[in-house]
Amino acid sequence: MNPFYILDPGVSSQAARRMCALAVMTKAPQAGQVKTRLVPPLTPGEAAELNKYFLRDTAVSISSAASDKNATGIAVYTPLGCEEAYIGILSRDFSLLPQRGENFGERLYFAADDLFKCGFQSV
């Protein structure tokens, strides 16, 4: 069962109104799908594991920065349906927001747009 709250840009949250969304763009750490330019010398599995370590370190930094309760961590993720891949990587204080768009520029733009639609004061 997925322990993360999944944000819906169609539903603005009153709780988010005074908060900053500290977001990280992420791809589920699946072998052959992440850090592919490191293969070789790494195997696809090793590259996926490295991606997990990078994401875990980033998430710890975001959680630390958000500890004053004026901010919250958000993982803007792809692909849909891979939410459970983040168990053990992200802390439970993170929320998830699905990515949308065809390329990274669009995905980044829509991530900010969607977070503002969710009610965050800043992103």
Residue pairs with C-beta under 8 A, 6 or more apart in sequence:
2 83
2 84
2 87
3 87
3 92
4 75
4 83
4 86
4 90
4 92
4 94
4 95
4 96
5 95
5 96
6 83
6 95
6 96
6 97
6 98
7 74
7 95
7 96
7 97
7 114
7 115
7 118
8 118
9 97
9 113
9 114
9 115
9 117
9 118
10 117
11 118
12 117
12 118
12 119
13 118
13 119
14 119
15 119
16 72
16 118
16 119
16 120
16 121
17 119
17 120
17 121
18 70
18 121
19 70
19 71
19 72
19 120
19 121
20 66
20 70
20 71
20 72
20 120
20 121
20 122
20 123
21 71
21 72
21 74
21 115
21 118
21 120
21 122
21 123
22 62
22 65
22 66
22 71
22 72
22 73
22 74
23 73
23 74
23 75
23 76
23 97
23 111
23 112
23 115
23 123
24 55
24 58
24 59
24 62
24 73
24 74
24 75
24 76
25 76
25 99
25 104
25 107
25 108
25 111
26 55
26 75
26 76
26 77
26 78
26 86
27 33
27 34
27 51
27 77
27 78
27 79
28 34
28 77
28 78
28 79
28 82
28 85
28 86
29 48
29 49
29 51
29 52
29 55
29 85
29 89
30 48
30 82
30 85
31 43
31 44
31 45
31 47
31 48
32 44
32 48
33 48
34 47
34 48
34 51
35 42
35 47
35 48
35 50
35 51
36 44
36 47
38 46
38 47
38 50
39 47
42 50
52 89
55 89
55 90
56 89
56 90
59 73
59 75
59 89
59 90
59 91
59 94
60 91
62 73
62 94
63 73
63 91
63 93
63 94
65 71
66 72
66 73
66 93
72 93
72 94
72 95
73 90
73 91
73 93
73 94
73 95
74 94
74 95
74 96
74 97
74 115
75 86
75 90
75 94
75 95
75 96
75 97
76 96
76 97
76 98
76 99
76 107
76 111
76 115
77 83
77 86
77 96
77 97
77 98
77 99
78 98
78 99
78 107
80 98
83 96
86 94
86 96
97 111
97 114
97 115
97 118
99 107
99 110
99 111
100 106
100 107
100 110
100 114
101 107
101 108
101 109
101 110
111 123
112 123
115 123
116 123
